[in-house]
Amino acid sequence: MTRKLYLVIIFVVLAAVVATGAYLRQRGKMAAEAATCDTPAPPPPPTAPPPPKLPGFVIETACGTGAEAKPPAKAPARAGAKGK
């Protein structure tokens, strides 16, 4: 490889290291400012509008609520099985 290619590679790596350092420094400053903040962040905006109120529309309860579970069915005995 030529000397110019080595210099370009070194320059790109050095620029990446400098950019990473600047990013981490800025991120640290923002974290320090957030730690000293006394007011909480505002709640997020609602994602969807509530459903419209339709006349005569009522939501029914789900099936099986409040009822006891049925016991499992007994398996039929196999032919030729000996019971002890």
SULKA-V15203 format. One record per residue. PSI is psi in radians with two decimals (999 if undefined). Layout:
PSI + PSI
//
This chain:
2.70 + 2.89 + -0.62 + -0.67 + -0.73 + -0.74 + -0.68 + -0.76 + -0.77 + -0.73 + -0.73 + -0.75 + -0.76 + -0.71 + -0.66 + -0.70 + -0.74 + -0.75 + -0.68 + -0.74 + -0.74 + -0.71 + -0.82 + -0.60 + -0.78 + -0.70 + -0.67 + -0.69 + -0.74 + -0.65 + -0.65 + -0.67 + -0.66 + -0.54 + -0.47 + 0.00 + 2.31 + -0.41 + 2.42 + 2.85 + 2.61 + 2.69 + 2.67 + 2.64 + 2.67 + 2.49 + -0.58 + 2.59 + 2.64 + 2.70 + 2.63 + 2.67 + 1.96 + 2.39 + 2.34 + 0.08 + 2.09 + 2.39 + 2.20 + 2.76 + 2.73 + 2.69 + 2.43 + 0.06 + 2.33 + -0.15 + 2.68 + 2.66 + 2.51 + 2.49 + 2.64 + 2.58 + 2.55 + 2.43 + 2.43 + 2.57 + 2.43 + 2.56 + 2.33 + -0.05 + 2.34 + 2.34 + 2.43 + 999
//
